[in-house]
Amino acid sequence: MNNTEINVGIDTSSTQLDIYVRPTGQFFSVKNDTAGIKEAVKQIQSLKPNRVLIESTGRLELEFVRAAHKAGLPIVVCNPGNVRNFAKSSGRMAKTDKLDAMDIAHFGEALKPRLSSIKPEKLRAISDFLVVRSQCLEMSTMQKNRLKRMPKTVHKPIQAILNTIKKELLSIDKQLDKLVDSVAEWRQKHDLLLSAKGVGNVLAYTLMSELPELGSLNRKEIAALVGVAPMNRDSGSYQGKRYIRGDRHRVRTVLFVSMMSAIQCHPKLKPMYERMVTAGKPKKVAIVACMRKQLTILNTMVKNGTYWDEKMA
C-alpha cells in the first residue's frame, strides 16, 4: 500500500462536496461552505494524497481550490467533459454524486493529469472584473433594445440606466488597467498582446486571466484547449462533419467577438476569411479558422516574447 497512489475525487454542487478516495474506497460529504471546506481539507491532508481532483464547474469549485492550494494539497482542476468521456469508456453510464466522485478519482489514477497552477489573487480579480464587465454589456444591450421598442414616455429612465452602466464600465476598465500596471510582467505581456492586429483590451485581459497556458503549448495544443481545433467524426468510410469543442468557452466567446471586427480590416485574416467564403465554406467555419490562426499568432508571440510582425502571420 505504501507504493499505491492516493487519488481523491470531488464532485461539486452549490451546496455540497462529495469526496471519494481511491483506492481505499473511503467516501464522505461536506457542505460547500467555509466550514465544510475547512473540514474537507483537514481530512484530505491526513491522507497525504498524490492528487486531489475536482471538476471545473465555473465558480462552484473556486473556494475549495483556493483553500486546497493554500493548504499545500496537490490540486487538479479537471475538464468535466474529459472525466465524463473517461467514465463512459470505462463502462459507467449511471450518474450519482458518489459515482461521479468515484469516476473523478479513477480518472486521476488512470491518466495522472498534471497539477493545476492557481491564479494569483490579482489575476483572479481580473477574471472577476471581466465577468462583471460582460454582464454589464449584456444589460446595456437589453436596455438599448428596449429603448427602440418602448414609447418615448419611458425613454428617460431607460437612458438613466444606460448612463449608469456606462459609468460602471469605465470604472471597471480603470480597475483592470490598474491591476495590470501593478505587475511589470503582466504589463509587458499586455503590451505585447495589444501590439497584435485585432487585439483590444478585453481580449488581452481575457487571455491573461483565462489562458495562462498561452505561449507554453504548441499550436495544436492551444487550439484544442480553447476549442477552436476541428475534431473528426469519422468511422470507416463515413466522414462526419467536423466540430469544435474545448473547456475555455469564455476565451472562445471573446475571441469570436473580436474576430467579427478583425475580418473587416486585418491584413491577413480578412483575405483568409474572404478566400474561404468564396470557396464555399460556411461563414461560421471561416470565422473559427480565423480565430485559430489568430490564436496561433498570439501563442507564438508570447512564446518568443516578440511583438506583432505582419510577416509572422
C-alpha positions in Angstrom: 0.0 0.0 0.0 2.9 2.4 0.6 3.6 2.3 -3.2 0.0 2.9 -4.1 -1.0 6.4 -5.3 -3.9 8.1 -3.4 -6.3 10.0 -5.7 -9.1 12.0 -4.2 -12.1 12.7 -6.5 -14.5 15.5 -5.5 -17.9 16.0 -7.1 -19.2 19.6 -6.6 -22.6 21.2 -6.3 -23.7 24.6 -5.0 -24.4 23.1 -1.6 -22.2 20.0 -1.2 -18.8 18.4 -1.9 -18.9 14.6 -2.3 -15.5 13.1 -1.8 -14.2 9.7 -2.8 -10.7 8.3 -2.0 -9.2 5.8 -4.4 -8.1 3.0 -3.8 -9.2 2.9 -0.1 -12.9 3.4 -1.0 -13.4 6.0 1.7 -16.4 8.3 1.0 -17.7 11.4 2.8 -19.6 14.6 2.1 -19.3 18.1 3.5 -21.2 21.3 2.9 -19.8 23.6 0.2 -19.2 26.5 2.6 -16.3 27.8 4.6 -16.7 25.3 7.5 -17.3 22.3 5.2 -14.3 23.2 3.0 -12.1 23.6 6.1 -13.2 20.1 7.3 -12.6 18.5 3.9 -9.1 20.0 3.6 -8.3 18.7 7.0 -9.4 15.2 6.3 -7.7 15.1 2.9 -4.4 16.4 4.3 -4.3 13.4 6.6 -4.5 11.1 3.6 -1.3 12.6 2.0 -2.8 12.2 -1.5 -0.9 12.3 -4.8 -3.7 14.2 -6.4 -6.9 15.9 -5.3 -9.2 16.2 -8.4 -12.2 18.4 -8.8 -14.1 19.4 -11.9 -14.2 22.9 -13.3 -17.8 24.0 -12.9 -17.5 27.7 -13.5 -17.2 29.0 -9.9 -18.6 26.4 -7.6 -15.2 24.8 -7.1 -13.3 28.1 -6.6 -13.3 28.4 -2.8 -12.3 24.8 -2.3 -9.5 25.1 -4.9 -8.2 28.2 -3.2 -8.3 26.6 0.3 -6.7 23.4 -1.0 -3.9 25.3 -2.7 -3.3 27.4 0.4 -3.0 24.1 2.4 -0.4 22.7 0.0 -2.6 20.0 -1.4 -1.8 18.7 -5.0 -4.9 20.1 -6.7 -6.0 19.2 -10.2 -8.9 21.1 -11.8 -10.4 18.8 -14.4 -12.4 19.3 -17.6 -15.8 17.7 -16.8 -16.2 16.6 -20.4 -12.9 14.6 -20.2 -14.0 13.0 -17.0 -17.4 12.0 -18.4 -15.9 10.6 -21.6 -13.4 8.6 -19.4 -16.3 7.2 -17.3 -18.3 6.2 -20.4 -15.2 4.5 -21.9 -14.9 2.6 -18.6 -18.4 1.4 -19.0 -20.1 3.7 -16.5 -23.3 5.2 -17.7 -25.1 5.9 -14.4 -24.6 9.2 -12.7 -24.9 10.0 -9.0 -22.9 12.3 -6.7 -20.9 9.3 -5.3 -20.4 7.7 -8.7 -19.2 11.0 -10.1 -16.7 11.4 -7.3 -15.5 7.8 -7.9 -15.1 8.5 -11.6 -13.1 11.6 -11.0 -10.7 9.7 -8.6 -10.4 6.9 -11.2 -9.7 9.4 -13.9 -6.8 10.8 -11.8 -5.3 7.3 -11.1 -5.5 6.2 -14.7 -4.4 9.3 -16.6 -2.3 11.1 -14.0 -3.1 14.6 -15.1 -0.6 17.3 -14.2 -1.3 19.6 -11.2 -3.1 22.8 -11.8 -1.5 26.2 -11.2 -3.6 28.6 -9.2 -4.0 32.1 -10.5 -2.5 34.8 -8.3 -5.1 36.8 -6.5 -4.7 39.8 -8.8 -5.2 37.6 -11.8 -8.3 36.1 -10.3 -9.5 39.7 -9.7 -9.0 40.4 -13.4 -11.1 37.4 -14.3 -13.9 38.5 -11.9 -13.9 42.0 -13.3 -14.2 40.6 -16.8 -17.2 38.6 -15.8 -18.9 41.6 -14.4 -17.9 43.7 -17.4 -19.5 41.1 -19.7 -22.7 41.2 -17.6 -22.8 45.0 -17.9 -22.5 44.8 -21.6 -25.4 42.3 -21.8 -27.6 44.6 -19.7 -26.6 47.6 -21.9 -27.7 45.7 -25.0 -31.0 44.8 -23.4 -31.7 48.4 -22.4 -30.7 49.7 -25.9 -33.2 47.2 -27.5 -35.8 48.3 -25.0 -35.2 51.9 -26.0 -36.0 51.1 -29.6 -39.2 49.3 -28.7 -40.7 51.4 -25.9 -42.6 54.7 -26.3 -40.8 58.0 -25.7 -42.6 58.5 -22.4 -40.3 55.9 -20.7 -37.1 56.7 -22.6 -35.7 58.9 -19.7 -35.4 56.1 -17.1 -34.0 53.7 -19.7 -31.4 56.2 -20.7 -30.6 56.8 -17.0 -29.9 53.0 -16.6 -27.7 53.1 -19.7 -25.7 56.1 -18.3 -25.2 54.2 -15.1 -23.9 51.1 -16.9 -21.6 53.2 -19.0 -20.1 54.8 -15.8 -19.6 51.3 -14.3 -17.9 50.1 -17.4 -15.4 53.0 -17.3 -14.8 52.2 -13.6 -14.2 48.6 -14.3 -11.8 49.4 -17.2 -9.8 51.7 -14.9 -9.5 49.0 -12.2 -8.4 46.4 -14.8 -5.7 48.8 -16.1 -4.5 49.5 -12.5 -4.3 45.7 -11.8 -2.2 45.0 -14.9 0.1 48.0 -14.4 0.9 46.9 -10.8 2.9 43.9 -12.1 5.7 44.5 -14.6 5.4 41.0 -16.2 1.7 41.5 -16.8 2.3 45.0 -18.2 4.8 43.7 -20.7 2.6 40.8 -21.7 -0.4 43.1 -22.0 1.6 45.5 -24.3 2.8 42.6 -26.3 -0.7 41.3 -26.9 -2.1 44.7 -27.7 0.6 45.1 -30.4 -1.2 42.4 -32.5 -3.7 43.5 -35.0 -7.3 42.7 -33.9 -6.5 42.5 -30.2 -8.1 45.0 -27.8 -8.0 45.4 -24.0 -10.8 42.9 -23.3 -9.3 40.1 -25.4 -5.8 40.8 -23.9 -7.2 40.7 -20.3 -9.2 37.6 -21.0 -6.2 35.7 -22.5 -4.1 36.8 -19.5 -6.6 35.6 -16.9 -8.3 32.7 -18.5 -5.5 31.2 -20.7 -2.2 31.2 -18.7 -1.0 28.4 -20.9 -0.7 30.8 -23.9 2.9 30.6 -25.0 3.7 27.4 -23.3 1.9 24.9 -25.6 2.2 24.2 -29.3 -0.3 25.5 -31.8 -2.4 22.3 -31.9 -2.5 22.0 -28.1 -3.5 25.7 -27.5 -6.2 25.4 -30.3 -7.6 22.2 -28.7 -7.6 23.7 -25.2 -9.6 26.8 -26.3 -11.9 24.8 -28.5 -11.1 26.1 -32.0 -9.5 22.9 -33.4 -11.7 20.9 -35.7 -12.5 17.5 -34.3 -13.0 14.5 -36.6 -16.2 12.4 -36.5 -15.3 9.6 -38.9 -15.9 5.9 -38.9 -14.8 3.5 -41.7 -15.9 5.1 -45.0 -18.1 7.6 -43.2 -16.8 11.1 -42.8 -18.9 13.2 -40.5 -18.9 17.0 -40.1 -16.0 18.4 -38.1 -16.9 20.2 -34.9 -15.2 22.3 -32.2 -15.1 21.6 -28.5 -13.0 22.9 -25.6 -13.2 24.0 -22.0 -12.2 27.7 -22.3 -15.6 28.9 -23.5 -15.1 32.4 -22.2 -11.8 32.8 -24.2 -13.6 31.3 -27.3 -16.5 33.8 -26.9 -14.3 36.9 -26.6 -12.1 35.7 -29.4 -15.2 35.2 -31.6 -16.5 38.7 -30.9 -13.1 40.3 -31.6 -12.9 38.3 -34.9 -16.1 39.9 -36.2 -14.1 43.2 -36.3 -10.8 41.6 -37.4 -12.2 40.1 -40.6 -13.2 43.6 -41.7 -9.7 45.0 -41.6 -7.0 42.6 -40.5 -4.2 42.4 -43.2 -4.0 38.6 -43.1 -7.3 37.4 -41.5 -9.6 39.4 -43.8 -8.1 37.8 -47.0 -8.2 34.4 -45.4 -11.8 34.8 -44.4 -12.8 36.0 -47.9 -11.0 33.2 -49.6 -12.8 30.5 -47.5 -16.2 32.1 -48.0 -15.6 32.4 -51.8 -14.6 28.7 -51.8 -18.0 27.8 -50.4 -17.1 27.4 -46.7 -19.9 28.4 -44.2 -19.1 31.8 -42.7 -19.0 30.4 -39.2 -16.4 27.8 -40.3 -14.3 30.6 -41.8 -14.5 32.7 -38.7 -13.4 29.8 -36.5 -10.5 29.1 -38.8 -9.5 32.8 -38.5 -9.8 32.5 -34.7 -7.5 29.5 -34.7 -5.0 31.5 -36.9 -5.1 34.5 -34.6 -4.6 32.3 -31.5 -1.6 30.6 -33.2 -0.1 34.0 -33.9 -0.6 35.2 -30.3 0.8 31.9 -28.9 3.9 32.3 -31.0 4.3 36.0 -29.9 4.0 35.2 -26.2 6.3 32.1 -26.5 9.1 34.1 -28.2 8.4 37.4 -26.4 8.1 39.2 -29.8 5.8 42.0 -30.7 3.5 41.9 -33.7 5.1 41.4 -37.1 3.0 41.1 -40.1 5.4 38.6 -41.6 4.7 36.0 -38.9 1.0 35.9 -39.8 
